[in-house]
Amino acid sequence: MTPADAIDFARSSIYVLLEVITPAMLTALVVGLAIGLLQALTQIQEMTLVFVPKIIAIFIVLLISLPFAGEAMGSLMTDIAQRIAAY
C-alpha cells in the first residue's frame, strides 16, 4: 500500500462520515436555533428546554436516515475490502 492509497482511504472515509452525520447535525442546528429564538422571545431560560427537543429530533432523523447511512458505510466497506483483496 502506498501513501497515496492510505490518503485515498482516509479521504473516502471522511466523505462517508460527512454524508452520514450531516442530517443529524443540520437537525440539531435548526432545532437549537428555533428553541433559542423561542427562549429569546419568551424569556424562558430553562436548560432542559434545549436538550430534550433536540435529542428527540436527532433521534427521529437518525431513524429516518439509517438506511442511507447503512448503505453508505456498506459501500465504503465493500470498496475497502476490494482494494485489500487487490493487493
Secondary structure, DSSP 8 states (H G I E B T S, - for coil): --HHHHHHHHHHHHHHHHHHHHHHHHHHHHHHHHHHHHHHHHT---THHHHHHHHHHHHHHHHHHHHHHHHHHHHHHHHHHHHHHH-
